[in-house]
Structures are given as C-alpha cells and as structure tokens.
C-alpha cells in the first residue's frame, strides 16, 4: 500500500512486474467507468498516482519512466505539480500516447489498462497501433492503482431527485418514446447508456455523485418494451421509486450491469435468469474493486424479480465455462432480442461505453455509434432555453453585485484606484494587516451572491479565481492555504458558474483594479475582438465548430498571439457545464457534429503569458436561425444569441484597436445589461452597473 512517504511509482511497479502477464507499461486514465470528464474523489486515480490534479490527462508508467499527457489548458499547471520523476507530454506538440509506446517499448510488449476506465474508441485505437509492433493491450482484471491507494475515499451516498418537467420541458416518457424510435430506425433492439448526463437527462433525474455535476452514478438499458436503471438502491427514496415504476423503469443494483449484459449478449431475457445471477467473471473484464459485492447484489435483484437464488460458492471461480447451467424461464414480453424477425443489434456509444462492457458482446452484435441521447440532450427544448436565459440573467445580477463589492473592497483594503479609474494607486493598504483578501475569499463571496438567487443549487465547477501570474494557469484551482493574495496592480481573472434548477451558467471576466499596462490593454482588446467576431458570426446549416474556431483567433493572430484551448463547449441544462457532442475548437473532434439551432455553446477566447497574466472573456450563446437577405442553395443560415449579461471593463479596452462596428456592439451589449439586470439589483449595485455600462468614449 502506498503511504504519504512512499512514491506511488515505487509501490505500483512491483505489481506490474508480478502481474500475469508482466506489464511493460501501465496506463492510468483520468476517466471513471462512465468515461466522465469530471469524476468523484474515489475515481481520481490518475491524480493520486501522478500528483497532477487537472481534469484532463493520462499517465503512463513503465519500468523506468513515468509520463503525463495533458492538453494546453494544463501545461503550466502540470509543470508545477509533477515531481522530478514525471515527464510532461504536451498533447498537440509531443507524440500521442500510443505512438510513444510503440516507439519506446520493445516488440511483444504488454501494456496494461483497467478496461472500465477506457472507452471502446480509445481501446480499439490503441490495439490497432500496438498490433503493428506485436505489442498487446492487456485489460487488467483489477485496478492496480486501487491496490496501492491506502486512503482512497469511500464512495458517498447521495439521494437521487426528480427533475420536474417544468424545468426539463419533456417528460421521461416522451424521451423514451423518441429513443425507441431511434432504436427501431437503426435496427437495434436495445441501447446501453453509460454517460451519466445522458442517463440523468433521459430519466429526468439529478444527483450529487460528482462535485459540481448534478448526476448519479448509474447505467441504463432501454429495449423496445422495457427500461432499466442500474444504481445503488440506497440512493432511491420511495418517491423516486414510485416515479420510476410509473415510467416502467425497473431499478436494479449498480453492480448488476455486467451480468445483465452477458445475458443480453447470449440472447437470454435477463429479467428471468436464474443461475446467471451467480456468475463470477474473468477474462480481463472483472468489475472494478468497488464491485466486489456484486454476487450479493445481483442475487438480491433476482430475488426481487421472483427468481431463484443460487449459491455462488457452487461456481469453481474464474472460468465462465464452468459456471452453473443456466435455466431460463421464457418471458413473452421480453423477446425483442430473441426473434430473428426483429432488430437484433445492441447500441453502444464508442466514446462513452467502457471497454469492459463492450467486451461482453461479439462485434456482429453491436451497433457502435454515438448515442442518440447526446444530440437530443444538446438540442434544448424551448422550456430549457427559457430556463437557461432566466438563469443567466439572475447569474448576471449576482456577478454585478460581486464586482461592485470587489471594486469597493480593493479600494478600501489595498488603496487601489478601482474598477473605473486608471490613476496610479497608492500600493499601500488602508487597513494594513487588519484585513486582506485572497483568491479563495473573493470566490467564496461570489458564491454567496449566487446563493441568494432563485433556484440556486450550487456551483457548476470550482471557481477559477486567479490573480497576476495565476491567471496564466488556464484552469487554475485556488487552495485556501496556498492561494495568492489579491493585488491592486495586477490582472484578476474570474471564470465561474452556477447550477440552477432551470439552467447551468458559465461566465468569465478579466479585470484590473489599478493601472493596466498598454500591453495588457492590447491583449485584452484582441481577446474581446475575437469574442465579438464569434458572437456575430452568421454561417450556413451544416457548419461545425472547427470551421468557426478561427474567427475568434484572427484578431490575436494579427498580433502574433494565440491560446492553447478550444473556443467553446456545450453547456447543459442543470447538467454538466461541459456538454457535447458539439464544440468550437481547433481539435479534429470539433468536425464531428455540426452546430444546430437550439444548442448552447460558450464563446471564450483568451491569451496567457506564463508568469505574468492571463486574459479570458466568456459568454454563453444560443444557436438560432438567422434572418438573411438570401438563402444560397436553400441551406438556411444560423447565428448566435448571447444570454450572458456581465459588463466588460472599459478601462482595459484599447479603443484604437476597435472598429466602429465593435464599439457599437459593446455599447449595445451594455445597454441590454442594464435592461436585463436592473430589476434584480439593489440601488447601490444598480448605480455601479450604470457607471460600468456608460457608452465608450472615443
């Protein structure tokens, strides 16, 4: 077991050596069994083994080396968090992980990975790459990191709650009907849903199992005439149970999923399986360590379904072929996957289904295609769109109250010139050591302002409250005992958001409470120009985010500047703040899905100077139909509607860099900020907003 005094690398390498077959390399992904971007504390294996805490990354451990791959958002953070035993591999600059392994490991090398923590898509790509050199991907039968993680947090039990139709727009029954229509059209008899936000959206359920993301650890299976939810039953109260029963959704234990998929794959109606409930599993597809109680839970499911309970001790162990003979009771209502006359494919999403579940099926049984729920969830219902707009208006009021408070505090505590003035501040505390502000204190105050708003539930991600050099760390996460103190003469970047019952928000503003340099102004203004360029884009139907990403970069490129992250991501409706399948980015996956009317997406260009400062501006946009004079080739055209209402700091704008159109856009935006937010603000906060939104002076 690894302790605080033992490097995880020293603890895990002996396990790699003693594994059968011995592993030449071990891959430790960031994801959980649902391929989530953000995971619960007990699933943060890559963070534990490497010390790097960013949300995106992948660790590789060999006999003599340790490497960490991550993207441009985290380059600076990773250099600060990785110790001397680790080498940072920059995605987009260094070789991809599979290329590095092929080039640096010998022929016939074995590369281990927990099959629950990688997607089908990733596993197949690695297998194809490794095969060229005779190397082999080995799905491990246990997670080796878990075996050395002595103080691994225990999973927490949070209640599942119903998300009302007044916020969701569509009932779960309507969503199930549409999903079954998709199954029929794709000749599939069932779909296995593994992405947590898709399950929450489909069944109109929410939870607290992952910080900041109102989702529930669960799996789902939907057939043409039945539906199942696999979840820890301790999380289900009588109200939720009655609700799901009314939908015709059967609640089964979270750990029952693998046995039920084996039953589906074998053509058996798993609701009536008897002896299969006692199976043990091997062949590199065992459940993760936390699934150790699967036999008891699966047997309890069988018992509740009126099926025979079987003693698991009769099984000889790991050989599936030696398990008890299976007895099947025919169920005439559950034969969708048995009749040759009906559709017989099982729909799995290659990007969100883990390799462990996929391996239960033969290739010819599977429709490997993106889940239809991903796009359905992204196309917001009118009720969801209205909720998002209302949530962002309230969130904007909270932001303005926060900015007015922070402006006052920076002047009182630090003698700063403030949000509006560019006069040189005194750089002396007015309150000396009697009071100070730091990144965590001010972010906590912002949360207080949000908590006063109607329908507030919590934050949508940990607030990126970053001053001076920390603002150059794109996804900086301040910690109370080590964060920076606020500074009157440095840029402050705040990227934050809230979870409201009617919507999820995400907004970034950059500000300076002293006298910004000409360079800081120029960088801020070029980011703002890119922000406006994307906001005002008009484009034909069928355009993807890869094509639009350049619009936000051109003003920066014109001055030799750029940023290493995507420009926009989808946003959930009281769900994950990062939502696919669409995005606006230079990365190839942005080509996969075209933007469509009623999608929500962010507009957030930036610029970062390591060790100095960072700038980012972010609004949430809704894709809408555009009114154009012409309609070439009858394509139809789209545009954006911004729904974020927080002023831009005028003293950071270099007016000489703005076109007349851009100046008018800013003035119009500020007029609407006043109109939208005035009814929600106190007299003093409204006075601050009026000053912040005065017309630009040329």
C-alpha positions in Angstrom: 0.0 0.0 0.0 1.2 3.5 -0.9 1.5 5.9 2.0 2.4 9.6 2.2 6.0 8.6 2.5 6.0 6.1 -0.4 6.1 7.3 -4.0 3.1 5.6 -5.8 5.5 4.7 -8.6 7.6 2.6 -6.2 4.5 0.9 -5.0 2.9 0.1 -8.3 5.9 -1.1 -10.3 6.2 -4.4 -8.3 2.5 -5.0 -9.0 3.2 -4.5 -12.7 6.1 -7.0 -12.6 4.1 -9.6 -10.7 1.0 -9.3 -12.9 0.3 -12.2 -15.3 1.4 -11.4 -17.9 4.1 -9.0 -16.5 3.3 -5.4 -17.7 5.9 -3.4 -19.6 3.7 -0.3 -19.1 0.6 0.7 -17.3 -1.8 3.3 -18.5 -3.8 5.3 -15.9 -6.6 7.3 -17.5 -8.5 10.2 -15.8 -11.9 8.7 -16.6 -14.2 6.5 -14.5 -16.4 3.6 -15.6 -18.7 6.1 -17.4 -15.9 7.9 -19.3 -16.7 11.1 -17.4 -14.6 14.2 -17.7 -15.1 15.1 -14.1 -15.0 12.2 -11.6 -15.8 11.6 -8.0 -13.0 11.7 -5.4 -12.7 7.9 -5.2 -12.2 7.7 -9.0 -9.3 10.2 -9.2 -6.7 7.6 -9.7 -4.5 9.5 -12.2 -4.4 12.4 -9.8 -3.3 10.1 -6.9 -0.6 8.4 -8.8 0.9 11.5 -10.6 0.1 14.4 -8.3 -1.4 16.3 -11.3 -5.0 17.4 -10.4 -6.3 18.8 -13.7 -9.5 17.3 -15.2 -7.8 16.1 -18.4 -4.8 13.9 -18.6 -3.4 10.4 -18.9 -0.5 8.8 -17.1 1.9 6.1 -18.4 4.2 4.2 -16.1 6.9 1.9 -17.5 9.7 0.1 -15.7 11.9 3.2 -15.7 9.8 6.1 -16.8 6.6 8.0 -15.9 4.9 10.3 -18.3 1.8 12.5 -18.1 -0.1 13.6 -21.2 -2.4 16.7 -21.0 -3.7 19.5 -23.2 -2.9 23.1 -23.5 -5.2 24.2 -20.6 -3.0 22.4 -18.2 0.6 22.7 -19.4 1.6 25.3 -16.8 -0.3 23.6 -14.0 1.3 20.3 -14.8 4.8 21.7 -14.8 4.1 23.0 -11.3 2.5 19.8 -9.9 4.6 17.0 -11.4 7.7 16.0 -9.5 11.0 15.1 -11.0 10.1 11.5 -11.6 7.5 12.6 -14.2 7.8 13.9 -17.7 5.2 16.2 -19.2 3.9 15.3 -22.6 2.1 18.1 -24.3 -0.8 17.0 -26.4 -0.5 18.6 -29.9 3.2 19.0 -29.5 4.6 15.6 -28.4 3.8 12.2 -29.8 0.4 10.7 -28.9 0.5 8.1 -26.1 0.1 5.1 -28.5 2.8 6.4 -30.8 5.2 6.9 -27.9 4.5 3.4 -26.5 5.1 1.8 -29.9 8.3 3.7 -30.4 9.7 3.2 -26.9 8.6 -0.3 -25.9 10.0 -3.5 -27.4 8.4 -5.9 -29.7 5.7 -8.1 -27.9 5.5 -5.6 -25.0 2.4 -5.7 -22.8 0.5 -2.5 -21.9 -2.0 -2.8 -19.1 -5.1 -0.7 -18.5 -8.3 -1.0 -16.5 -10.9 -1.8 -19.1 -13.5 0.1 -17.1 -11.6 3.3 -17.4 -11.1 3.5 -21.2 -13.7 3.9 -23.9 -14.2 1.4 -26.7 -13.0 4.0 -29.2 -9.7 4.5 -27.3 -9.1 0.8 -26.7 -9.6 0.0 -30.3 -7.2 2.8 -31.5 -4.5 1.6 -29.1 -5.0 -2.1 -30.1 -4.6 -1.1 -33.7 -1.4 0.9 -33.1 0.2 -1.7 -30.8 -0.5 -4.6 -33.3 1.9 -3.0 -35.8 4.8 -4.0 -33.5 3.3 -7.1 -32.0 2.5 -5.3 -28.8 -0.6 -6.2 -26.8 -3.1 -4.2 -24.8 -3.9 -6.1 -21.7 -7.2 -5.3 -20.0 -6.4 -5.9 -16.3 -8.7 -7.8 -14.1 -8.3 -5.3 -11.3 -7.2 -1.7 -10.9 -3.6 -1.7 -9.8 -3.8 1.9 -8.6 -6.6 0.9 -6.2 -4.4 -1.7 -4.6 -1.8 0.9 -3.5 -4.2 3.7 -2.7 -4.4 3.1 1.0 -6.5 6.2 1.9 -8.8 6.1 -1.1 -12.0 7.9 -0.3 -15.2 5.8 0.1 -18.0 6.4 -2.4 -20.6 8.7 -0.8 -24.3 8.1 -0.8 -26.3 11.0 -2.1 -30.1 10.9 -2.8 -31.5 10.8 -6.4 -34.0 13.5 -7.0 -36.6 14.0 -9.7 -36.1 16.9 -12.1 -39.5 18.4 -12.7 -40.9 18.7 -16.3 -41.5 22.4 -15.7 -37.7 22.7 -15.9 -37.0 19.7 -18.2 -39.5 20.6 -20.9 -40.1 16.9 -21.9 -41.3 14.1 -19.7 -39.1 11.0 -19.5 -41.8 9.0 -21.2 -41.6 11.3 -24.2 -37.9 10.9 -24.3 -38.1 7.1 -24.1 -40.6 7.1 -26.9 -38.3 9.1 -29.1 -35.3 6.9 -28.1 -37.2 3.8 -29.1 -38.0 5.3 -32.4 -34.2 5.8 -32.9 -33.6 2.2 -31.9 -36.1 1.0 -34.5 -34.7 3.1 -37.3 -31.2 1.8 -36.6 -32.3 -1.8 -36.3 -31.2 -2.0 -32.7 -33.1 -4.0 -30.1 -31.5 -2.2 -27.1 -29.2 0.6 -26.1 -26.7 0.6 -23.2 -26.5 4.1 -21.8 -23.3 4.7 -19.8 -22.8 8.5 -19.9 -24.0 10.0 -16.6 -25.5 13.1 -18.0 -27.4 11.2 -20.7 -28.9 8.9 -18.0 -29.9 11.9 -15.9 -31.4 13.7 -18.9 -33.3 10.6 -20.2 -35.0 9.7 -16.9 -35.3 13.4 -15.6 -33.2 12.6 -12.6 -30.5 14.5 -10.8 -28.0 13.7 -8.1 -24.7 14.8 -6.3 -22.4 11.9 -7.0 -19.8 14.1 -8.9 -18.9 17.5 -7.5 -20.5 20.4 -9.4 -22.2 18.0 -11.8 -25.7 17.0 -10.8 -25.5 13.4 -12.0 -26.0 10.0 -10.5 -23.6 7.0 -10.8 -25.7 4.7 -12.9 -26.1 2.7 -16.0 -29.2 2.3 -18.1 -30.5 -0.2 -20.6 -33.5 0.6 -22.8 -35.1 -2.0 -25.1 -38.2 -1.7 -27.3 -40.5 -2.6 -24.5 -38.6 -2.2 -21.2 -36.2 0.1 -19.4 -33.7 -0.4 -16.6 -31.8 1.8 -14.2 -28.7 0.4 -12.5 -28.0 2.4 -9.4 -27.1 2.0 -5.7 -30.6 1.4 -4.3 -29.7 3.3 -1.1 -30.0 6.4 -3.2 -33.6 5.8 -4.2 -36.3 7.0 -1.9 -40.0 5.9 -2.1 -40.9 9.0 -4.2 -38.3 8.3 -6.8 -39.1 4.6 -6.8 -42.7 5.3 -7.4 -41.8 7.7 -10.2 -39.6 5.2 -12.0 -42.1 2.4 -11.6 -44.7 4.7 -13.2 -42.4 5.1 -16.2 -42.0 1.3 -16.4 -38.3 1.6 -15.4 -37.0 -1.3 -13.4 -34.5 -0.4 -10.7 -31.6 -2.8 -10.5 -28.4 -2.8 -8.5 -25.5 -0.8 -9.9 -23.3 -3.9 -9.9 -25.8 -6.0 -11.9 -25.0 -4.4 -15.2 -22.3 -6.8 -16.3 -24.3 -10.0 -15.6 -27.3 -8.5 -17.4 -25.2 -7.6 -20.4 -23.9 -11.1 -20.6 -27.5 -12.3 -20.6 -28.4 -9.9 -23.4 -25.4 -10.9 -25.4 -26.3 -14.6 -25.1 -29.9 -14.0 -26.2 -31.4 -14.6 -22.8 -34.2 -12.5 -21.2 -32.1 -11.3 -18.3 -35.1 -10.4 -16.1 -35.7 -14.1 -15.7 -32.2 -15.5 -15.5 -31.6 -17.8 -12.6 -28.2 -19.3 -12.4 -26.6 -16.5 -14.3 -27.1 -14.4 -11.2 -24.3 -16.3 -9.5 -21.7 -16.0 -12.2 -18.2 -14.8 -11.5 -16.3 -13.1 -14.2 -12.8 -13.3 -15.5 -11.1 -12.8 -18.9 -9.9 -9.4 -18.0 -13.4 -8.0 -17.7 -14.0 -8.1 -13.9 -15.8 -5.3 -12.3 -13.7 -2.6 -10.6 -12.7 -3.2 -6.9 -15.7 -1.4 -5.6 -17.9 -4.0 -7.3 -16.7 -6.8 -5.0 -20.1 -7.3 -3.5 -21.7 -8.0 -6.9 -22.9 -11.5 -6.2 -24.9 -10.5 -3.2 -26.4 -7.5 -5.0 -27.2 -9.4 -8.2 -28.8 -12.2 -6.2 -30.9 -9.6 -4.4 -32.1 -8.4 -7.8 -33.0 -11.9 -8.8 -34.9 -12.4 -5.5 -36.9 -9.2 -6.0 -37.8 -10.3 -9.5 -39.1 -13.6 -8.2 -36.2 -15.6 -9.5 -34.3 -18.5 -7.9 -31.4 -17.5 -5.6 -28.2 -19.5 -6.4 -25.3 -20.2 -4.1 -22.3 -18.6 -5.7 -20.0 -21.0 -3.9 -21.0 -23.7 -6.3 -19.0 -21.9 -9.0 -15.5 -23.1 -9.5 -14.2 -19.5 -9.8 -12.9 -17.6 -12.7 -13.8 -19.9 -15.6 -17.1 -18.7 -17.1 -17.5 -22.0 -18.9 -17.6 -23.8 -15.5 -20.4 -21.8 -14.1 -23.7 -23.4 -13.2 -26.0 -24.5 -16.0 -28.4 -21.6 -16.8 -32.1 -22.1 -16.6 -34.3 -19.6 -18.5 -37.9 -19.0 -17.9 -39.5 -17.7 -21.1 -40.9 -14.2 -20.8 -43.1 -13.5 -23.8 -43.0 -9.7 -23.1 -39.2 -9.5 -23.3 -38.4 -11.2 -26.6 -37.2 -8.2 -28.6 -33.7 -9.5 -28.8 -34.6 -13.2 -29.5 -36.8 -13.0 -32.6 -34.9 -13.2 -35.9 -37.7 -11.2 -37.4 -37.0 -8.2 -35.2 -34.0 -5.9 -34.9 -31.1 -7.5 -33.1 -28.3 -5.0 -32.6 -27.1 -3.6 -29.3 -26.3 0.1 -29.5 -23.2 1.1 -27.7 -21.6 4.6 -27.8 -17.8 4.2 -28.7 -16.8 7.3 -26.8 -18.7 6.8 -23.6 -19.1 3.0 -23.3 -16.2 1.4 -21.4 -14.2 -1.5 -22.9 -15.2 -3.8 -20.1 -18.9 -3.7 -21.1 -18.3 -3.7 -24.8 -16.2 -7.0 -24.5 -19.3 -8.9 -23.4 -20.6 -8.7 -27.0 -19.4 -10.1 -30.2 -18.6 -7.5 -32.9 -21.5 -8.5 -35.1 -24.0 -7.9 -32.2 -23.0 -4.3 -31.7 -24.1 -1.0 -33.3 -21.1 1.1 -32.4 -22.3 4.6 -32.9 -22.7 7.8 -30.9 -25.6 7.6 -28.5 -28.7 9.4 -29.9 -29.1 10.9 -26.5 -26.0 13.1 -26.8 -27.5 15.2 -29.6 -31.1 15.0 -28.2 -29.8 16.5 -24.9 -27.8 19.2 -26.7 -30.8 20.4 -28.7 -32.6 22.3 -26.0 -36.3 22.2 -25.6 -38.0 25.7 -25.6 -38.6 25.3 -21.8 -34.9 24.6 -21.3 -33.9 27.6 -23.5 -36.1 29.9 -21.5 -34.7 28.5 -18.3 -31.1 29.0 -19.4 -31.9 32.6 -20.3 -33.5 33.3 -16.9 -30.7 31.5 -15.1 -28.1 33.6 -16.9 -29.9 36.8 -16.1 -30.0 36.0 -12.4 -26.4 34.9 -12.6 -25.5 38.2 -14.2 -27.1 40.0 -11.3 -25.0 38.0 -8.9 -21.9 38.8 -10.9 -22.6 42.5 -10.9 -23.2 42.5 -7.1 -19.9 40.7 -6.7 -18.0 43.1 -9.0 -19.4 46.1 -7.2 -18.4 44.6 -3.8 -14.9 43.6 -5.0 -14.4 47.1 -6.5 -15.1 48.7 -3.2 -13.0 46.2 -1.2 -10.0 46.6 -3.5 -10.1 50.4 -2.9 -10.7 50.1 0.9 -8.2 47.3 1.6 -5.5 47.9 -0.9 -5.9 51.6 -1.8 -6.4 50.5 -5.4 -7.7 53.0 -7.9 -10.7 50.7 -8.5 -12.6 49.3 -11.4 -13.2 52.6 -13.2 -10.2 54.8 -12.6 -6.8 54.4 -14.2 -5.0 56.7 -11.7 -1.9 55.2 -10.1 -2.9 53.5 -6.8 -1.0 54.1 -3.6 0.0 50.4 -3.4 -0.4 50.8 0.4 -3.0 49.1 2.4 -5.5 51.4 4.0 -6.2 48.7 6.6 -2.6 47.5 6.8 -2.7 43.9 8.3 -6.1 44.1 9.8 -7.8 42.8 6.7 -6.8 41.1 3.5 -8.4 39.4 0.5 -7.2 36.3 -1.4 -8.4 34.3 -4.3 -10.4 31.9 -2.2 -12.0 34.6 0.0 -13.3 36.5 -3.1 -14.5 33.4 -4.9 -16.4 32.4 -1.7 -18.0 35.8 -1.7 -19.1 35.3 -5.3 -20.8 32.1 -4.3 -22.7 33.9 -1.6 -24.1 36.3 -4.1 -25.1 33.4 -6.4 -26.7 31.5 -3.5 -29.2 34.4 -3.0 -30.6 33.9 -6.5 -33.8 31.9 -7.1 -33.3 28.2 -8.0 -29.7 28.2 -7.0 -28.3 24.7 -6.2 -24.6 25.1 -6.2 -21.6 25.9 -8.4 -21.2 24.4 -11.9 -17.4 24.0 -11.4 -14.7 25.1 -9.0 -14.3 28.9 -9.5 -11.2 29.9 -11.3 -10.3 32.9 -9.2 -6.8 33.9 -10.3 -4.7 37.0 -9.8 -1.5 38.0 -11.6 0.7 35.0 -12.7 -2.0 32.6 -11.6 -4.3 33.9 -14.3 -2.0 32.4 -16.9 -2.8 28.9 -15.5 -5.9 28.3 -17.7 -7.7 26.0 -15.3 -6.2 27.3 -12.0 -7.8 26.0 -8.8 -7.0 28.1 -5.8 -6.5 26.4 -2.4 -7.2 28.2 0.8 -3.8 27.7 2.5 -1.7 28.4 -0.6 -3.6 30.7 -2.9 -2.4 34.2 -3.8 -3.5 37.4 -2.1 -5.3 39.9 -4.3 -3.2 42.6 -5.8 -4.3 46.1 -6.8 -1.7 46.4 -9.6 -2.4 43.0 -11.3 -5.0 41.5 -13.6 -7.6 39.4 -12.0 -9.4 36.6 -14.0 -12.6 35.0 -12.7 -14.1 32.1 -14.5 -17.2 30.8 -12.6 -20.7 29.4 -13.0 -23.7 28.2 -11.1 -26.1 25.3 -11.1 -29.7 26.4 -11.0 -32.8 24.2 -11.4 -33.6 26.0 -14.6 -30.1 26.1 -16.1 -26.3 25.9 -15.9 -24.2 29.0 -16.2 -20.5 29.7 -17.1 -19.0 33.2 -17.4 -15.5 34.6 -17.4 -14.5 38.2 -16.9 -11.0 39.7 -16.7 -10.4 42.9 -14.8 -7.7 45.2 -13.3 -8.2 47.4 -10.2 -5.1 49.5 -10.8 -3.5 51.0 -13.9 -3.2 48.3 -16.7 -0.2 48.4 -19.0 -0.5 49.2 -22.7 0.4 45.6 -23.4 -2.3 44.3 -21.1 -4.9 46.5 -22.7 -3.9 45.4 -26.2 -4.1 41.7 -25.2 -7.5 42.2 -23.6 -8.8 44.1 -26.6 -7.7 41.5 -29.1 -9.4 38.8 -27.0 -12.5 41.0 -26.9 -12.4 41.4 -30.7 -12.2 37.6 -31.2 -15.1 37.2 -28.7 -17.2 39.7 -30.7 -16.3 38.1 -34.0 -17.6 34.7 -33.0 -20.7 36.2 -31.3 -21.7 38.0 -34.5 -20.9 35.1 -36.9 -23.6 34.1 -39.5 -23.0 30.7 -41.1 -24.9 28.0 -43.1 -26.5 25.0 -41.7 -24.0 22.1 -41.6 -21.2 24.2 -40.3 -19.2 22.7 -37.4 -17.2 24.3 -34.6 -13.9 23.5 -36.2 -14.8 25.9 -39.1 -15.8 28.7 -36.7 -12.9 28.5 -34.2 -10.7 30.6 -36.4 -13.0 33.6 -36.2 -12.1 34.1 -32.5 -8.3 33.7 -33.2 -7.8 36.0 -36.2 -7.6 39.2 -34.1 -5.0 37.6 -31.9 -3.1 36.1 -34.8 -2.8 39.6 -36.3 -0.6 40.5 -33.4 1.2 37.2 -33.2 -0.9 35.9 -30.3 -2.9 32.8 -29.7 -4.3 30.5 -27.0 -3.9 26.7 -26.4 -7.5 25.7 -25.7 -10.8 25.4 -27.6 -13.0 28.4 -28.1 -16.3 26.9 -27.0 -18.1 24.0 -25.4 -21.7 22.9 -25.0 -23.5 23.7 -21.8 -26.1 21.5 -20.0 -29.5 22.4 -18.7 -29.0 21.9 -15.0 -26.4 19.3 -16.0 -22.7 19.2 -16.8 -21.2 22.6 -17.6 -19.1 20.8 -20.3 -21.6 19.1 -22.6 -21.1 17.5 -26.0 -21.3 16.4 -28.7 -20.6 19.8 -30.3 -17.8 22.2 -29.6 -15.9 25.1 -31.1 -12.3 24.2 -31.3 -9.2 23.6 -33.5 -9.2 20.0 -32.4 -10.3 17.4 -35.0 -13.3 16.2 -32.9 -14.9 19.6 -33.5 -15.6 18.4 -37.0 -17.8 15.6 -35.9 -21.1 17.4 -35.2 -22.5 20.5 -36.9 -24.0 23.3 -34.9 -27.7 23.3 -34.9 -30.4 25.7 -33.7 -31.2 25.5 -30.0 -27.8 24.3 -29.0 -26.0 26.2 -26.2 -22.2 26.9 -26.6 -19.6 29.1 -25.0 -17.6 31.8 -26.6 -14.3 32.1 -24.7 -11.1 33.1 -26.4 -8.1 34.0 -24.3 -4.5 34.9 -24.1 -1.9 33.8 -21.4 1.6 34.8 -20.6 3.3 32.4 -18.3 4.5 34.0 -15.1 2.7 37.3 -15.9 -1.0 37.4 -16.5 -3.9 35.8 -18.4 -7.0 37.2 -20.2 -10.2 35.3 -21.0 -13.7 36.5 -21.8 -16.7 34.1 -21.9 -20.4 34.3 -22.7 -22.9 31.5 -23.3 -24.5 31.6 -26.7 -27.6 30.0 -28.1 -27.6 28.9 -31.7 -30.6 30.3 -33.6 -31.9 30.6 -37.1 -30.5 33.7 -38.9 -32.6 36.1 -40.9 -30.6 36.7 -44.1 -31.4 38.5 -47.3 -30.7 35.5 -49.4 -30.6 31.7 -48.9 -27.9 30.2 -51.2 -28.7 26.6 -52.1 -31.6 26.6 -49.7 -29.2 25.7 -46.9 -30.6 28.0 -44.3 -28.4 30.1 -42.1 -27.6 30.2 -38.4 -26.4 32.9 -35.9 -25.8 33.3 -32.2 -27.7 34.9 -29.4 -25.7 35.7 -26.3 -27.5 35.1 -23.0 -24.8 36.2 -20.5 -25.1 39.7 -19.1 -22.0 41.0 -17.3 -20.2 44.2 -18.4 -16.7 44.3 -19.9 -14.2 46.5 -18.2 -13.9 49.6 -20.3 -10.5 50.7 -18.9 -8.9 47.5 -20.2 -10.1 48.3 -23.7 -7.8 50.0 -26.2 -10.3 51.9 -28.2 -7.9 52.4 -31.1 -8.0 48.7 -31.9 -11.7 48.6 -32.2 -13.7 49.1 -35.4 -16.9 51.3 -35.3 -18.9 48.1 -35.5 -17.2 46.6 -32.5 -17.6 49.8 -30.4 -21.3 49.8 -31.3 -21.6 46.1 -30.3 -20.1 46.8 -26.9 -22.4 49.8 -26.3 -25.4 47.8 -27.3 -24.4 44.9 -25.1 -24.0 47.2 -22.2 -27.4 48.8 -22.8 -29.0 45.4 -22.6 -27.1 44.5 -19.5 -28.8 47.5 -17.8 -32.3 46.5 -19.2 -31.9 42.8 -18.2 -30.3 43.3 -14.7 -31.8 46.5 -13.3 -34.9 44.8 -11.8 -32.7 42.4 -9.9 -30.2 44.8 -8.3 -30.1 46.9 -5.2 -29.8 50.7 -5.6 -26.1 50.8 -5.0 -25.3 47.8 -7.3 -27.5 49.4 -10.0 -25.6 52.6 -9.7 -22.3 50.7 -10.1 -23.8 48.9 -13.2 -24.9 52.2 -14.7 -21.4 53.5 -14.5 -19.9 50.3 -15.8 -22.1 50.4 -18.9 -21.8 54.0 -19.9 -21.1 54.4 -23.6 -17.5 54.1 -24.8 -15.8 57.5 -25.3 -13.8 57.7 -28.5 
